[in-house]
Amino acid sequence: MNMNLSLLVVIFLCFASPSLSVRCNPKDKKVLLQIKEDLGNPYHLASWDPNTDCCYWYVVKCDRKTNRINALTVFQANISGQIPAAVGDLPYLETLQFHHITNLTGTIQPAIAKLTNLKMLRLSFTNLTGPIPEFLSQLKNLTLLQLNYNQLTGTIPSSLSQLPNLLAIQLDRNKLTGTIPESFGKFQGPNIPDLYLSHNSLTGKVPTSLGDLNFSRLDFSRNKLEGDASFLFGKNKTSQIIDLSRNSLEFDISKSEFAESLISLDLNHNRIFGSLPQGLKDVPLQFINVSYNRLCGQIPQGGTLQRFDVYSYLHNKCLCGSPLPDCK
């Protein structure tokens, strides 16, 4: 009898006090409902019902220990307008993503500066405009800063090098101008972040300070960079991917040495001169393109460079040897 009574009490409490089993923090729920309203109550967020537990809503995630919202990932949604200021009122956020939303406009929301626990900020494939804000350098826990495929303008803040935990900076496919910051050769953390700056309108010379670092992946393609960049190469580096294509870089490649870790080298459409160094044939490349430059001499034979077709070497001053025609 006592056992049955205890069971009835438990059942009663579960139904009479549903809040006992609810994980969602009421402050977070209020903020999320405000975000939904600010976005025009889109169908994409139909599961955000105030009568249900927000920890189980679509595109959000709760931390298992704190039960606070720590991730908001809105993607491929039919949403118009700007990033709501209310996102700054989710203090436990570690991941914030607005991805593949072409009708998302306006500037990068200043309220994001309050999200000091943020590790991943991904605002990509949108129509965000304006500059990359300086306040991003205050988000010291960031490991990924992804702002690519937008309409961002202005210069790259040099203060981004003050982020101590960055693993990657992706600013490619915007409308950025100015130079690559000299400070990018002096990142202050234990990691050297991958740099993706392609498809912008960056000008000037590549900072020589970048030659002091071991970048794993560098993509500076399709800008308006000029001058020397040979210091980015080195036998003792750990580079895997280097893409400097479609700029106006001009240097002698003859004495350059390349890392054994290098798997992709793209230098096409520049003004690079000299001959391809013999050591390049021993690098286990999976991709190379040095076409549309001013190279001369024989392509080093007996190694990896004959794996690639003529299109990797075409339109140079006097480059010759397999896979191009024999040298005369």
C-alpha positions in Angstrom: 0.0 0.0 0.0 2.8 2.4 0.9 4.6 1.6 -2.3 1.5 2.3 -4.4 1.0 5.6 -2.5 4.6 6.6 -3.2 4.2 5.8 -6.9 1.0 8.0 -7.0 2.9 10.9 -5.4 5.7 10.7 -8.0 3.2 10.6 -10.9 1.3 13.5 -9.4 4.5 15.6 -9.0 5.5 14.9 -12.6 2.2 16.1 -13.9 1.4 18.9 -11.4 4.9 20.3 -11.4 6.3 20.0 -15.0 8.9 22.6 -14.2 10.8 20.0 -12.1 11.9 18.2 -15.3 12.4 21.3 -17.5 16.0 22.0 -18.4 15.6 25.3 -20.1 16.7 28.4 -18.2 13.8 30.9 -18.2 16.1 33.8 -19.0 17.4 32.1 -22.1 13.9 31.1 -23.2 12.8 34.8 -23.0 15.8 35.9 -25.1 15.3 33.2 -27.7 11.6 34.2 -28.1 12.8 37.8 -28.5 15.2 36.7 -31.2 12.4 34.8 -32.9 10.1 37.9 -32.8 12.9 40.1 -34.1 13.4 37.7 -37.1 9.7 38.0 -37.9 8.6 34.7 -36.4 9.9 32.6 -39.3 8.6 29.1 -40.0 12.1 27.9 -39.6 11.8 28.5 -35.9 8.3 27.0 -35.5 9.5 24.6 -32.8 10.3 27.6 -30.6 7.0 27.2 -28.6 6.9 29.0 -25.3 5.1 26.1 -23.8 7.9 23.6 -24.4 11.5 23.2 -23.1 13.8 25.5 -25.1 16.7 23.0 -24.7 14.9 20.8 -27.3 14.2 23.6 -29.8 15.5 23.5 -33.3 19.0 25.0 -34.0 19.8 25.5 -30.3 21.8 23.4 -27.8 21.9 23.4 -24.0 25.0 22.7 -22.0 24.5 19.5 -20.0 25.9 20.8 -16.8 24.6 24.4 -16.7 21.5 23.9 -18.8 22.2 27.2 -20.4 22.0 27.8 -24.1 25.5 27.4 -25.5 24.9 27.1 -29.2 22.7 28.9 -31.7 23.1 27.7 -35.3 20.7 29.3 -37.8 21.3 28.0 -41.4 19.6 27.9 -44.8 16.6 29.7 -43.4 14.1 31.9 -45.1 14.9 34.9 -42.8 15.1 38.6 -43.7 16.4 41.4 -41.6 19.4 41.9 -39.4 21.1 39.8 -36.7 19.0 40.6 -33.6 20.7 42.5 -30.8 19.2 40.0 -28.3 21.9 37.4 -29.3 24.2 39.3 -27.0 21.9 38.4 -24.0 22.8 34.7 -24.2 26.0 34.9 -22.0 26.8 31.2 -22.2 27.0 31.0 -26.0 30.1 29.2 -27.3 28.8 28.8 -30.9 27.0 31.4 -32.9 26.2 30.7 -36.5 24.1 32.5 -39.2 25.0 30.5 -42.3 23.6 30.5 -45.9 20.9 33.2 -45.3 21.1 35.5 -48.3 18.4 37.9 -46.9 20.4 38.6 -43.7 21.5 42.2 -44.0 23.0 45.0 -42.0 26.3 45.1 -40.2 27.9 42.6 -37.8 25.8 43.0 -34.6 27.7 45.1 -31.9 25.9 43.1 -29.2 28.1 40.1 -30.1 30.9 41.8 -28.2 29.2 40.7 -25.0 29.6 37.0 -25.8 32.9 36.5 -24.0 32.5 32.7 -23.9 32.2 32.5 -27.7 34.5 29.9 -29.4 33.0 29.8 -32.9 31.6 32.8 -34.7 30.4 31.9 -38.2 28.5 34.5 -40.2 28.8 33.3 -43.8 27.0 33.2 -47.1 24.8 36.2 -46.1 24.5 39.8 -47.3 26.1 41.4 -44.3 27.8 44.7 -45.1 30.0 47.2 -43.3 33.5 46.7 -41.8 34.9 43.9 -39.7 34.5 45.4 -36.2 37.4 46.0 -33.9 35.4 44.5 -31.0 36.0 41.0 -32.3 39.4 41.2 -30.7 37.7 41.2 -27.3 36.4 37.7 -27.8 39.5 36.0 -26.4 38.1 32.4 -26.5 37.5 32.4 -30.2 39.0 29.5 -32.0 37.2 30.0 -35.4 36.3 33.3 -37.0 34.5 32.7 -40.2 33.1 35.8 -42.0 33.4 34.6 -45.6 31.0 34.9 -48.5 29.5 38.3 -47.4 29.6 41.9 -48.6 32.0 43.2 -45.9 34.1 46.2 -46.8 37.0 48.2 -45.3 40.3 47.0 -44.0 41.2 44.0 -41.9 41.6 45.0 -38.2 45.2 44.4 -37.1 43.8 43.7 -33.6 42.6 40.2 -34.7 46.2 39.0 -34.1 45.5 39.5 -30.3 43.1 36.6 -30.3 45.1 34.0 -28.4 43.2 30.8 -29.3 42.5 31.2 -33.0 42.9 28.1 -35.3 41.5 29.8 -38.4 40.5 33.2 -39.8 38.2 33.0 -42.9 37.6 36.4 -44.4 37.5 35.3 -48.0 35.0 36.4 -50.7 34.2 39.8 -49.4 35.0 43.3 -50.6 37.9 44.0 -48.3 40.5 46.6 -49.2 43.8 47.8 -47.8 46.8 45.7 -46.8 47.3 42.4 -44.9 48.1 43.6 -41.4 51.8 43.4 -40.3 50.5 42.1 -37.0 49.4 38.9 -38.7 53.0 37.8 -38.5 52.9 38.1 -34.7 49.9 36.1 -33.5 49.9 36.0 -29.7 48.6 32.5 -29.1 50.2 29.1 -29.1 48.6 28.3 -32.5 49.3 29.8 -35.9 45.8 30.1 -37.5 45.0 29.2 -41.0 44.5 32.4 -43.1 41.9 32.6 -45.8 41.9 36.0 -47.4 41.1 35.2 -51.0 38.7 36.9 -53.4 39.0 40.4 -52.0 40.7 43.6 -53.2 43.7 43.6 -50.9 46.7 45.6 -52.1 50.3 46.2 -51.2 53.0 43.7 -50.3 52.7 40.6 -48.2 54.1 41.5 -44.8 57.6 39.9 -44.3 56.7 39.1 -40.7 54.5 36.3 -42.1 57.7 34.5 -43.1 58.6 34.0 -39.4 55.6 31.8 -38.8 54.6 28.2 -39.7 51.3 28.6 -41.3 49.6 25.4 -42.3 47.2 26.9 -44.8 47.5 30.2 -46.6 45.1 31.4 -49.2 45.7 34.9 -50.5 44.4 34.3 -54.1 42.5 36.7 -56.2 43.6 39.9 -54.7 45.9 42.7 -55.9 49.0 41.9 -53.9 52.4 42.7 -55.3 56.1 42.3 -54.7 58.0 39.4 -53.0 56.4 36.5 -51.3 59.2 33.9 -51.5 59.7 34.2 -47.7 56.5 32.2 -47.2 58.3 29.1 -48.4 60.8 27.1 -46.5 62.1 23.6 -46.1 61.7 23.6 -42.4 58.1 24.9 -42.4 55.0 22.8 -41.9 53.0 24.3 -44.8 50.3 22.1 -46.4 48.4 24.5 -48.7 49.7 27.7 -50.2 47.6 29.6 -52.7 48.9 32.9 -54.0 47.3 32.8 -57.4 45.9 35.7 -59.4 47.8 38.5 -57.9 50.8 40.6 -59.1 53.5 39.0 -57.1 57.0 39.3 -58.5 60.0 37.3 -57.3 62.7 34.8 -58.3 61.6 31.3 -57.3 64.9 29.7 -58.2 66.4 29.5 -54.7 63.2 28.8 -52.9 62.9 25.6 -50.8 59.6 23.9 -50.0 58.3 22.0 -47.0 58.0 18.2 -47.3 54.5 18.6 -45.8 53.3 20.7 -48.8 50.5 19.1 -50.7 49.1 22.0 -52.7 50.9 24.9 -54.4 49.1 27.4 -56.6 51.0 30.4 -58.0 49.2 30.9 -61.3 48.7 34.3 -62.9 51.5 36.2 -61.2 54.9 37.6 -62.4 57.1 35.0 -60.8 60.4 34.4 -62.7 63.4 32.2 -62.6 63.5 28.4 -62.8 61.6 25.8 -60.7 64.1 24.6 -58.0 65.3 21.0 -58.3 64.1 20.3 -54.7 60.5 20.8 -55.7 60.4 17.4 -57.5 60.9 15.7 -54.1 57.9 17.4 -52.5 54.8 15.0 -52.4 52.5 17.5 -54.1 49.0 16.5 -54.9 48.4 19.8 -56.8 50.5 22.4 -58.5 49.8 25.3 -60.8 52.5 27.7 -61.9 50.9 28.7 -65.2 50.8 32.3 -66.5 54.1 33.5 -65.0 57.5 34.3 -66.4 59.3 31.0 -65.5 62.2 29.6 -67.6 64.3 26.5 -67.7 63.6 22.8 -67.5 60.9 21.4 -65.2 62.8 19.2 -62.7 62.6 15.6 -63.9 62.4 12.3 -62.1 60.0 13.2 -59.3 56.5 14.3 -58.6 56.2 17.2 -61.1 55.5 14.9 -64.1 52.3 13.7 -62.5 50.5 16.9 -63.6 49.4 17.9 -67.0 50.5 20.7 -69.2 47.9 23.1 -67.8 49.8 23.3 -64.6 52.8 24.9 -66.5 51.4 26.6 -69.6 52.0 30.3 -70.5 55.4 30.9 -69.1 58.3 32.7 -70.7 60.5 29.6 -71.6 59.6 26.7 -69.3 60.2 23.4 -70.9 60.5 19.7 -70.3 57.9 17.0 -69.5 55.0 17.4 -69.4 55.7 20.5 -71.7 57.7 20.0 -74.9 61.4 19.1 -74.6 63.9 21.9 -74.0 65.9 22.9 -77.1 
